[in-house]
Amino acid sequence: MTDIFAKDKQFVANTYARFSINIVSGKGSVAVDNNGKEYIDMGSGIGVTSFGFCDDEWVKAVTKQLGTLQHTSNLYYTNPCADLAEALCNKTGFKKVFFSNSGAESNECAIKVARKYAALKKGSDYYTIITLNNSFHGRTLTTLAATGQDVFHKDFTPLTEGFVHTPANDFAALEKLATSTKTAAIMIECVQGEGGVNALDFDFVKQTAELCKKNDIILIVDEVQTGNGRTGKMYAYEHFGIMPDIVTTAKGLGGGLPIGATLLNVKVENVLGFSDHGSTFGGNPIASAGALSIVNRIDNKLLDAVNEKSKYIFSELKNAKGVKSVSGMGLMIGIETEKPAKEIVNKCIENGVLCLTAKTKVRLLPALNIPFDTLKKAVEIIKNACEC
Ligand SMILES: *Cc1c(COP(=O)(O)O)cnc(C)c1O
């Protein structure tokens, strides 16, 4: 079969509403389809290709490891895994890292750690995890239970027990729930991504962190999408002046290879012991070598550039015709448009720009190192699409 669209529809499970584009190659922030048409990529494969397609430094790190050692299992020590864990801890102050292969898995690990901590400290009935309405934490049955959006739950019940949801930015409601329920953990995204690119209120996050500290509740911050420089800090919690007990991340960490990480702070670094958790591929040498090259490049200079580009996008789009509002942080941006988001995205595709959506918004997650002139071209095309 030569028609790739037909072949994919016939043989790949129908879980994705794909756009009719067959991307065959890419370099930096430009993707190329099978007809040779070029697109400026404003989505980074949903916040994954942090330094764009086939970035030279990343390719070098990955291929060097590929020709050295691709996998050993976690029965043995390997350099890339230990080096990456050290780099993450040095950059953040966290104490230990558990590696997995995806965002959902990084959250599964965080949930296990929180439950075991609470079970040992307070009793096994302290298992409830509180998350926020409109959150997104993954697609496994447990992380679906954590996800505070009913649309994802339909047809898949019963989900894992012990998850309750409360409105974002309503601290009184959260406090009441946390103190009237036998709570193990509170899990938040500092900027809700899939929920519509909405940053939580500063005070709400601050108060939540204080509540957790006071009541010995584990604070988990899901940085699967917001992490690794995306919001203009290494991790988004830094904007709020808090220190979580556990941070989870994935997407942009690997630069395009699957990796998840659960960062454990001093309170929980030794909660998991031998055989409590594991992953065949977790900390895989190739994924770890790629991720290390990414983490090592997220420095103040890069973050300053991210913030500068963010300011540019906000100022260009805020008062643009057809734009109702712009939300988000750093290079994680949501645009509420007068026309349906899907229409804007299609118009952008026609004109050579790839954008994402989140709920009713157009969502932008460009590569952190997108060149300014490329970004300017994309923003012009997006503005045009919103206008006409
Ligand atoms: C994408 C995402 C996940 C799920 O990550 P997967 O790698 O698809 O399992 C979890 N939490 C947040 C905040 C995400 O954006």
The ligand as an SDF file (V2000), in Angstrom:
LIG
                    3D

 15 15  0  0  0  0  0  0  0  0999 V2000
    1.5520   15.1120   28.5160 C   0  0  0  0  0  0  0  0  0  0  0  0
    1.3020   15.1730   29.9800 C   0  0  0  0  0  0  0  0  0  0  0  0
    1.2490   14.0090   30.7670 C   0  0  0  0  0  0  0  0  0  0  0  0
    1.3230   12.6350   30.1590 C   0  0  0  0  0  0  0  0  0  0  0  0
    2.5590   12.3660   29.5670 O   0  0  0  0  0  0  0  0  0  0  0  0
    2.7620   11.0660   28.6310 P   0  0  0  0  0  0  0  0  0  0  0  0
    4.2070   11.1010   28.2950 O   0  0  0  0  0  0  0  0  0  0  0  0
    1.8700   11.2310   27.4480 O   0  0  0  0  0  0  0  0  0  0  0  0
    2.3930    9.8900   29.4430 O   0  0  0  0  0  0  0  0  0  0  0  0
    1.0920   14.1460   32.1290 C   0  0  0  0  0  0  0  0  0  0  0  0
    0.9940   15.3510   32.7150 N   0  0  0  0  0  0  0  0  0  0  0  0
    1.0460   16.4910   31.9960 C   0  0  0  0  0  0  0  0  0  0  0  0
    0.9500   17.8070   32.6970 C   0  0  0  0  0  0  0  0  0  0  0  0
    1.1880   16.4420   30.6140 C   0  0  0  0  0  0  0  0  0  0  0  0
    1.2080   17.5780   29.9000 O   0  0  0  0  0  0  0  0  0  0  0  0
  1  2  1  0
  2  3  1  0
  2 14  2  0
  3  4  1  0
  3 10  2  0
  4  5  1  0
  5  6  1  0
  6  7  2  0
  6  8  1  0
  6  9  1  0
 10 11  1  0
 11 12  2  0
 12 13  1  0
 12 14  1  0
 14 15  1  0
M  END
$$$$
